[in-house]
Amino acid sequence: MSLLIGSMTIGFILSLLALGVFLSFRVFAFPDITAEGSITLGASVAATLLVVGFSPLTATMAGFVSGMVAGATTGILHTRFNINGLLAGILVMTSLYSINLHIMGKSNIPLLTQTTFANTAEKAGALVLGERDSLNVGGWEVSARDASIFFFVILVITMVSILLYLFFGTDIGTAMRATGDNSQMIRALGVSDGNMITFGLAISNGLIALAGALLAQYQGFADVQMGIGMVVWGLASVIIGEALVGTRQLGFAIIGAIMGSVLFRLLVAIALRWGLNPNDLKLITAAFVFLALILPNLLAKFRVTRVRSPARA
Amino acid sequence: MLETKRILKTFNAGTPNEVRSLQGVDLTIADGSFVIVIGTNGSGKSTLLNAIAGTFLVDSGSIHIEGQDVTRWPEHRRARFIGRVFQNPFSGTAPSLSIAENLALSARRGRPRGFGWALESNLMAKMRDTVRTLKMGLEARLDNAIGSLSGGQRQALTLLMATWLKPKLLLLDEHTAALDPKSADQVIKLSDDIISREKLTTLMVTHSMQQAANLGDRLIMMHRGSIVHDLRGAEKRRLPAEDLLARFEDLRRADQLDETASELLQRAYV
């Protein structure tokens, strides 16, 4: 049970990554690789500030803002200097590796003694639950600490996704979605598509860095390697979400990305439990995304041949 | 209102594919004037509209709108003066956004956009009333994605969007060329209605001699990047379609009109 709730907590934290990837890949159709660096950036900024003695809230918000700066940098490289989007992301991601090492001063910061959001959630949980060590959820024993953190994370994700949904309904948010849809049209209506892409990538990477900041506090360390493979991970979550709830409406797409992230994390936890070699995890994730990308075309071909073949016979 | 002075534009300069699209176009358009632009393929009609809209910057010359020098302004900044409808009905709208969201975007053309709610209720009510005047039944489908509509419907909505805030200059770039004849007639009638009701200063490119003869109060004919005829007022009104065709024929004899254009003329008149 502890494994299950732990996986779901990480799944919810990483749904911020999925939302960020959704924004860059789906809203803008911009293959933004900056994510691999910005999730680590969020983690290292938050961890370093916590070690210095800042509050979890300040440290987490600073992580968010640092991600926004990273995303805006990629946007400026792409829109002002006309660098290919993929390459702009690679440049920022690569430089972030050094920057993250500088911020942390070493490759790994443990957060065992610092007060993190997890401790805050635990304290808040104790106020609600009293001094119990565990509580019974549908016949399962869940530790009070795990449950408090779990609900705290859900609360944060709910707030962030509602804010994101509301933002997409504002004048500027609508213009942002239209930029990804038809940049010629939005320029003709007086919006600088370059500024919109830069702003959108800032929000996207801010969310991804926020995921990194929360993840570091939850697992108790920040590591310079933690971003590797995260773009594919986020993409896998988005694709699962689209398969679950469809893409027709924006609200569904947001909920889908969150559900996809949690489900994907659970699948991974179960696979690892069954003896999957952790070294193979990223290979399997990439293979999964590959399959999900080619499957619609394969299915369409398969249908065409099936319709045709009886006619030939 | 609009004044272009000796604007020059050459694409792929210095390569074998060099195209001198605009070769010193001087054009002054008075407030409230409805100007039709015709010309052969590759004569620079669309390039002229794009130069005015700021799709690219001209190599030399100047463009003034409302007395302001906009020659070096980027496209999105000029949008505060200009409403546009493109030839491709898919170019003027964002397909995955709803009809209402597309219209809301145009209701802030050239104005600052903040964190205000895009679909606020006053605007929605105005949208329903305005869209109802199209008589396409779209007022009940404001929440539908605009990508699900036909080309004619999308072009009619693009026209509403381009004129939602009264533009100083309306640019129509063969906006009915990609539509079926019935939709084309509808959109042309709608354009004429809006232009005469709002007294919009308009520059309209067309391939249709019919439209060229029937619409507008001034007609310019372009050839090889320059204006070769400029007919106004009474002269334009008296001009029958046959005369227009004869002038095209002159051009063709003068320099072997390319075949697609003569085909187009054949289709329109034979």
Interface residues (C-beta under 8 A of the other chain):
Chain A: F167 G169 T170 D171 I172 G173 T174 A175 R177 A178 D181 N182 Q184 M185 I186 R187 A188 L189 G190 V191 S192 D193
Chain B: A53 P74 E75 H76 R77 A79 R80 I82 R84 F86 F90 S91 G92 T93 A94 P95 S96 L97 E101 N102 A104 L105 S106 R108 R109 G110 R111 R113 G114 F115 G116 W117 A118 L119 M161
